[in-house]
Amino acid sequence: TYSRPLKKGRDIFSATGLQPYGKVWRIGANESTEIKFYTPVTIGGKQLAAGTYTLFAIPNPDNWTIIINSQLDKWGLSYNQFKDKDVMRFEVPVKSLDTVQESVAVTYTPLEGNANGTNIVIGWDKTAVEIPVIFN
């Protein structure tokens, strides 16, 4: 569950962009992005129990830190109020897109070499990351 803000000609990921490097982002807008797993998974190489979690990222030029948090139903970026509820953090590399993606999108692609997995792909502007997920 996530909102899809638009680029609208703005600079998105940079030192001074709408989403500055090194700052926590709720991956979208409005209410914090949530993800639900119906079975235990291995995500970013770490074990995660089935459940619903809030998903955040800290974008940087070469990688993003992905944050899985247990606090749900939060409006806006109030991450600092509940960062003690982080379940895990891990890094994923940044991929450059050939064309501008006008709105935030979360999609899925097959996880190469593993029929029990998928990549959660988060993209906006000319930037994307893939979060590998294996269903246990």
Secondary structure, DSSP 8 states (H G I E B T S, - for coil): -----B-TT---EESSSSEETTS-B-SSSSB--EEEESS-EEETTEEE-SEEEEEEEEE-SSEEEEEEE---S-BSS-GGGSGGGEEEEEEEEEEEEEEEEEEEEEEEEE-TT-TTEEEEEEEEEEEEEEEEEEE-
